[in-house]
Amino acid sequence: MKNVKFASILGLALIFSLSSCMNKDALKKTLKENPEILYEAIKADPAEFMMVLQEAAQNAKGAMQEKKVEAEKKAFEESFSSPLKPMIRENESVRGTKDGPLVLIEYSDFECPFCSRGFETVTKILEKYEGKVQFIYKHLPLSFHPAAMIAAQYYEAIRIQSEEKAFKFHDAIFANQRKLKNGKSFLDAEAKKLGVNMKKLAGDFNSEKVNKRIKEDMAEAAKFGIQGTPGFVLNGIPVKGAYPLDHFVKIVDELKKRNLVKL
């Protein structure tokens, strides 16, 4: 009976500590001062102990998920009253419609598979709100993608020559993303297909102008708390991850509902 009592006490303690606001320090102190509670509980009925532990963990997982959903909902609501303000340069390259009421900015990594999926969603957004969207591509090459920074430098060096060629270069990379493992040979081949001046490209590739622009994009993403790719900002509302079209439609509908945009 004593052992069963120990098991019951421990089980309840674990449930409360994992799924409620019980003082965890107090529980730790109790178990530290009375370790026999834990030992006896396990020996008394190992199967029962594991069932209680699994139930506690499941309850905790559910509670954590609920908290996450609530936190995301709260952050979503607050983002409309405190929108982010990305920098839009005077010489910004815009796909879609310049001065369009919907401003979609993406912080992307050419080597990230999720960014490939993200660009598919961008294409759908441009189609759904045709004539209403200005899409701006910014850089967030991640350190564990060795070809990402190089590809970003190529893109910016090509953009100096021609926005149109830079856009086509961007699309070619995402259409053949696996070939990035071939590094500069692949990037050179794609640039040549577009008729890029390769001598000028070589001179601009690692220039201060190109690197400064990429670093500015990365710093802005960090300021907005965007650490992974892709990251988006739609009219000041952050989207962290490769969300489907429906999520962006939800944001646009909310912007319209709040009279923050007119389409």
N, C-alpha and C positions, 0 to 999 in steps of 0.2 A: 504493500500500500504506500509506503514511504517513497519507493522508487517511482511509482506511478504519479505521486504528487509532484516529485521533482520534475518528471517529464512534462506534466501539465503546466507547471510554473514556467519552465524553460520555454515551452512551446508558445505560451501566451506572451512571454517576454520578447521572443523573437518576432512574433507577428506584429506586436506593437512597435518594436524598434525599427522594423523594416518598412512598415506601412503607415506609421503615424508620427506624431511629434513628440514621442516619448524621449526623455532626456537620455541620450545614448551614453553619456559619461557615467550616469548613475548605474546603468546596466553593466557597463564595463567594470566599474568598481565592484559591484556585487559579485560578478563572476570571478574577478581577480582575487577577491577576499574569500570566496567560497567555490573554488574550482570543482569541488566534489559534486556540486549541483549538475554541472555539465557532464562529468564522468558517469555519475549514477543514472542520469536521464538517458544517456545513450545505451548504457548496459542494460537498463531495465527493459527497454523495448526498442531496439534499433530500427525496426520497420516503422513503428509509430513515430519515432523521432524524425525519420526521413520524410514521412508523409507530412508532418507538421512543418518541417523546414521547407519542403517543396511548396506547400500551400502558402506559407508566409512569403516566399520568393515570388510566387505568382501574384499574390495580392499586392506586393510592393511594385511589381512590374506594371500592373494595371493602374495603380495610383500614380506612378511616375509618368505613364502615358497620358493620363488625364491632365496632369499638371503641365506636361509639354504642350498639349493641345490648347489648354487655357492660356499659357504663356504666348504661344504663337498667335492666338486670336487677339490677345491684348496688344501685342506688338503690331499686328496688322492694323488694328483700329488707330493706334497712336501714330502710325506712320503717315496718316492722312493729315493730321494736324501739325506734324513736324517732318515734312518731306525733306529728303536729301537734296543737296544742290551740287550736282556734278559740274565740273568745269567744261564748258563748251568753247573751244578755241575759235579764233577768228578764221583760221584756215582749216577748220574741222572738215573731215570727209564724211559726207552724209549719203547713205543709201535710202532710197525711198523718196520722200518729198521734203525738200528743205523748208524750214519754218512750219512743218506740219504740227498740229496740236498735240499729237502723241510723240513724246521723245523717249525712245528706247535706247538705252546704253547697255552694252554688254562688256564685261571684263572676262577675257577669254584666254585660253591656252591652246595653241594649235595642235599640241600632241595629246590633249585630253579627250578621251572617247565621249565623255558626257558633253563636251563642247560641240562635238559633231552633232549630237542629238539636239543640243540647244539651238544650233543654227537652223536645223530643220523646223524648229518651233518659230524662230524669227521669220523664216520664209513664209510660214503660215500666217503670222501676224501681219506681215506686209501685204499679203493677199487679202486677208479678211478686212483690213482697214485701209484698203488701197487709196492712195492720195492723202492719207491722214497721218502717216507715220514717218518720222525721220529716225533712222537707225544709225547709231554711231558705235563703231567697233573700237574697244580699248584693250590694252594688253595686261595679262596677269600670268606670265609664264612661271610655272611652278618649278622649284629647284630639282625635283626628282624626275622631271621630263627633260632629258639632255638636249633634245632638238627644239624645244619650245622657244627658248630665247633666240636661237639662231633664226628660226622661222619668223619671229616677230621683227627681228632686225632686217631681214629680207623684205618683209611686207612694207616696213616704213621706208626703206631705201627705194623700193619700187614706187611707193606712193609719191615720193618727191618728183618722180618722172611723170607719173600718170595715175590719177585716182582710179580711172576705169581699169587699168592694168592691175592695180593693187587689189581691186575688188575681185577680178577674175583669178588672180593668184590665190587669194583667200579661199575662194570656192574650190579651186583645184586641189589645194592642200586637204581640205576636209573631204573631198571626194576620193582622195587617194592617201588617206591619213597613215595607213600602214607603211607606206613607202618612205615616211619620214625617218625611219631607221637607217636609210641610206645617206642621211645627212645632206651635205652641200651638193652632192652629185644630183640628187633628186630635185633640190631647190633650184639649182642652176638650169636643169633641164626644163623645168616648168617655166622659169623666167624667160628662157630662150624661145619657148613656144609662143610667148606673148609679145615677142619682139622687143624685149627690154634691152636698153643699152647696157651691156654687161660690164664695160669698162667703168661707166659712171656708177653702176651698182656696187662694184668692188670698192670704189672710193667712198661711197656713202654708207655702206653696210655697217661699219663700226665707228661711224662718225659721232661727234659729241651731240649733234642735232638729233640723230636717230636714238641714241641711248638716253638722252635727256627726256625725250617724249615717252619712251617706254617706262622709265623710272617714275615719271609723273603719274602715269596711269596706275602703276603698282602702288604708289603712295596713296593715291585717292581711294583705291579699293581697300587698302588697309584702314584708312580713316573711316570708311563706311562699315568696317567689320566684315568685309568680304575676304575670306581666307582661302576658300576653295573655288573651283571653276565648274561650270560657268556661274557668274554672278550678274544680275541685271538690276537696273534702276529704270523704272517706267514712271515718268512724270513724278519723280522723287520717291516712288515707292519701291523699296528693295525686294528683290526676289533672289534668294540664295539657293541655287541648284537648278537642275535641268527639269523644271516644271513643265507640264503639258500646256497646250494652248488654252484650255479651259481656265487655268489659274490666271492667265493674263487677261482673259475676257472678264473674269470676275473683278479684277482691278479696274479695268476700263469702265465697267458698269457702275462700280462704286464711285469712281471719279465723276461720272456723269450725274449720278444720284446726288452727289454733294455739290454739284455745280462748279467742279474744279476743272472741267474740260467740256468743250462744246464740239461735237462732231457733225 
